[in-house]
Amino acid sequence: MRSWIYLIVAITAEVIGTASMKLAATHFPVAGHAVMYVMICLSYFFLALAVKRVPVGVAYALWEGIGIVLITLVSVLWLG
């Protein structure tokens, strides 16, 4: 069960890190890059923890698939 929570945290960190790229490019370059790098690093860290129990193919497919859907929603609804 804990591995699935790690996977959810990894997906969330990936979405936040990817969304912060827009902030880094436009309004807050230093803070945006800092948030982006920290969140992407956390995303990989939690993904690595998740694959200890969840098969790699399943974890990666969910991480990428759900991440793409969520970042698309964030970019359309929040970032324009």
C-alpha positions in Angstrom: 0.0 0.0 0.0 2.8 2.4 0.8 4.3 1.9 -2.6 1.1 3.1 -4.2 1.2 6.2 -2.0 4.8 6.8 -3.2 3.6 6.5 -6.8 0.8 9.1 -6.2 3.4 11.5 -4.6 5.7 10.9 -7.6 2.9 11.8 -10.0 1.9 14.9 -8.0 5.6 16.1 -7.8 6.0 15.5 -11.6 2.9 17.6 -12.4 4.0 20.4 -10.0 7.5 20.4 -11.5 6.2 20.4 -15.1 3.7 23.2 -14.4 6.4 25.3 -12.7 8.3 25.4 -16.0 5.8 28.0 -17.2 6.6 30.1 -14.1 10.3 29.7 -14.7 9.9 30.9 -18.3 7.7 33.9 -17.6 7.2 35.4 -14.2 9.5 34.0 -11.6 12.7 32.6 -13.3 14.7 31.8 -10.1 11.9 30.5 -8.0 10.3 28.6 -10.9 13.6 26.8 -11.7 14.1 26.0 -8.0 10.6 24.5 -7.7 11.0 22.7 -11.0 14.3 21.0 -10.1 13.2 20.1 -6.6 9.9 18.6 -7.7 11.4 16.6 -10.6 14.0 15.2 -8.2 11.3 14.3 -5.7 9.3 12.7 -8.5 12.1 10.4 -9.4 12.9 9.7 -5.8 9.4 8.6 -5.0 9.1 6.7 -8.3 12.2 4.8 -7.2 10.6 4.0 -3.9 7.4 2.9 -5.6 9.1 0.4 -7.9 10.4 -1.6 -5.0 6.9 -3.2 -4.8 5.0 -2.1 -7.9 6.3 -3.6 -11.2 8.4 -1.1 -13.1 6.2 -1.3 -16.2 3.0 -0.6 -14.3 4.5 2.2 -12.2 6.1 3.9 -15.2 2.9 3.6 -17.3 0.8 5.1 -14.5 3.4 7.8 -13.7 3.6 8.9 -17.3 0.0 8.4 -18.2 -1.7 10.0 -15.2 1.0 12.7 -15.3 0.3 13.6 -18.9 -3.5 13.8 -18.3 -3.0 16.0 -15.2 -0.5 18.4 -16.7 -2.8 18.8 -19.7 -5.6 19.7 -17.4 -3.4 22.1 -15.4 -2.1 23.7 -18.5 -5.6 24.2 -20.0 -7.4 25.2 -16.9 -4.8 27.2 -15.0 -2.0 28.2 -17.3 -4.1 29.0 -20.3 
